[in-house]
């Protein structure tokens, strides 16, 4: 046995341990223990753990699943707009905001898509957007799939703008985007069944409301309003 093979074994074992630990943490986040655990039969409880996890998954028509699907799409456009403006201005404040939105919303989107995967739910649906909120939104065919989302024409204008013009347009579009997103998130925070979605949505409301206030100040500094 060569020294290279011997030295690689600890790294392989450590990597396996980290993977098992990560999977365990994900399962613990998604499956809450039942308050009536004492009445459950001890025989066969371990063998039914998998079916219990499946039963705890939100239904396909639930607030949790609908929100995760719709907000993943909503977040995707916010990330796209932030990448566009990042390359259209040298203003550090706007670029910093864009960077924060890219990182925050890309990470949140990854979490929501991951939960859909864990729940065994499709990442898209033929159902109308916003149906989980008790009302629907009919896309107008202009690229705006949900309230607050920019149209294709608005995105093209952002790509064509430069400097202050790009900054102002981005701040206006993102303010509208955040207002609608915060409304969606508040609905999920109030009505979702899972702690994962309720906690994430509540955090989104706080974060996006804070950024709305920040963008209002930034627009004033540039002689405009949202």
N, C-alpha and C positions, 0 to 999 in steps of 0.2 A: 504493500500500500504506500502510495506516494504521500509526501508531506502536504501537497495541495489538496488531496482528497480528504486527509485527516482534518485539515484546517477548515474545510468547507462544511463538515458535518455539524459543528455547533451552530453555524449560521443557518443551516437548513432547519435544524431542530427549533431554533429561536423563532424563525419565520413561521413555522407551523404553529407554534404556541401563540404567537401574536394573532394569526388568522383565526384560531379557535376562540380566543378571547374576544375578538371583534364580533364574531358571529353570535357569541353568547350575549354580548351587550345589546345587539340589535333585537334578539329575541326577548330579552328582559324589557326593552322599551315598548315593544308591541303587545306583550301579553301581560295583563294585570291579574294577580291572584284573585280568586273568587272569595267573597266574604263568607260564603257558606262552605268553606273547604272542610270544616269539621264533619259535615254530614256526608261528604263524599266517601265512596267505598275505597278502601286502601288497596284492595285487590284489583290489579289491572290499571291502576291510575297512571303508572308510568307509560304503559303501552298506548294510552289514549291521549297523551300529551299533544301529539301532532294534530289529531282531529279537533282537540280543544282550541288550538291556535287557529285552525281554519275557521271554526265556528265563531271566533271572536273577531274575525275580519269584517270590516264594514261592508254593507251590501253595495251592489253596483249603483243603486239609485240614492245612496246616502249622501248627506252633506259632506262627509269626509272625502269620499271618492270624487264627487262632483267638484269640490273646491280644489282638490289636488290637481285634477285635470285642467280646470279652467285657469287656475293661477299659474300653472306651469307655462301655459301659452302666453298669459299676460306678462309674466316675468321675462320670457324669451324676447319679447319685443323691447322691453326696458333695457335689457342687456345690449341688444342690437343698436338702439339709439345711442347708448352710452359709448359704444365702440366708434360710432360714426363721429360724434362730436369730439371725442378724444383726438381724432386725427384732423379736425377742422379748425382747431384753435390752439394757441399756445398759452392761454390764460390758466395759471396754476390752480386757481380756485375751482374753475369749471372742470378741469381735467381731474382734480382730486375727487370731486363729487362723482364724476363719471366712473372713476376707478372704484369708488366705494359701492356704487350701484352694481357694477359688473360683478364684484366679488360677493356681495351680500346676496343678490338675487340669483346668481348662478348657483351658489351653494344651496340656497333654499329650494330652488328648482330641482336640484339633484336629490335633495331629501324627499321631496314630494313624489318624484318619479320612483325613487327607491321604495317608498312605502306602497305605492301602487303595485310594484313588482312583488313585494312581500305579501301583500293581501291577495295576490292572484287576480288583480283587476287590470283591464286593458288601459293603456295610457291615453287612449282617445275614445270618443263615443260619437254615435250618430245623433244623440240627443241634442236639442238646442242648447247653446251656451246659457248659463245662469239658471237653468231649470232647478237646480238644487236650492236656489234662493227663493223659490216660490213664484218666480216669473221668468220669462225667457227674453232673450235678445236675438233679434233677427239680423244677421250680418247683411250689410247693404251692398256687398260686392266690391267695396272700395279698399279692401285690405284691413278695415277695422272690424275685428272679429268679436269684440266685446266693448262695453263702455270704457271710455278713456283711452282706448288704443288709437294710435295714429293711423291715418290713411296712407295708402301707397303714395299719393301725391305729396303729402306732408313729409314722408320719409325721403322722397326724391328732392324736395326743397331743402331738407336738412343736409343731404349729401352735397348739394350744389353750393350751399352757403359757406362763408368763411368768416373767421374772426368774430367780431361782436355780433354780426347778423346770425351766425351759427349758434353762438352762446344764447342769445335771446330766444331764438326759435326752440332750441333744445330745452331751455328752462320752462317755456310755456307748455310745450308738448309733455314734458315729464311731470309738470304740476298736474295737468289733467289726468295723466296716466296714474299718478300716485293717489289722487282723490278717489278715482273709481276703484283702484286697488285696495285702498284702505276701507272703503265701504264693503267690498267683497270679504276682506279679511275679518272685519267686525262681525259680519253675518256668520262666518265660520266659527269665530271665537265664541259666539253666543249659542250656536246650535249644534256644533259637531259632537260626536259621541266619544271620540278618542282624545286622550290627553295630548297625544302627539300633535294632532291638528289644532286643537284649541290653543295650546301653548305657542305653537309656531305662528298661528294667525294673530294672536294677541301681540306677539313681538313685532309682527309686520305692521300692525296698526300704529304702534308707538314709533317705530323707525320711520315709516312713511310720513306720518304727521310731522315729525321733527324735520324731515327733509323738505316738506312743503313750506314750512316756516323759513327754512334756510333759503330756499329758492325764491321766495317772495322778497327777501332782503337782497338777494343777488340781482333780481330783476330791477329793483329800485335803484341799485347802484349803476345800472346800465340804462336808466331813464325809461323803464318800461314797467308793466304790471302783468300779473298772471291772469 
